[in-house]
Amino acid sequence: MKVFRLTKAKYAGTLSGVGAAKFGNRWNSKGVEMIYTAGCRALAVTEILVHLPTGLIPQDMMMLQIDIPDDLNIQVLDTKILPPDWNVFPPRVVTQQLGDAFVFENRFAVLKVPSAVVQGDFNYLLNPNHPDFKRIKIISQEPFGFDVRLF
């Protein structure tokens, strides 16, 4: 399976989870390493845009295509356990706890979760501490420029 990640060029060469651990996000608490990816390029772009101040066009961005081997088991989050307002901003502690449990239990390298930004699309969270994580590879990196009409 191919997933996508939009990131600054200086971080494009590695998948570490350090950035997510610095601040925490929807699916991880501060201090918990996790790598956020998207099921398609458009979702990867949208997930970045919602965090930008209006009018700020990011420079020096790279679109990563990442290969998750087809034989790798993926945990799928049961959306029935999510509260009705799971997708509010700022993120709820309950979603962070679910993501943290995924990392700490260390049973899977990948967790499929619904996108809070685009209903019906999915993000794929990578656990850099799982033994199978080393099988997940960046297969391409391309410079990415945002269309100015988005701003």
Beta strands, then each sheet from edge to edge (+ up, - down):
strand 1: 2-8
strand 2: 35-38
strand 3: 61-67
strand 4: 74-76
strand 5: 110-114
strand 6: 122-126
strand 7: 137-144
sheet 1: 1+ 3- 7+
sheet 2: 2+ 6- 5+ 4+
end
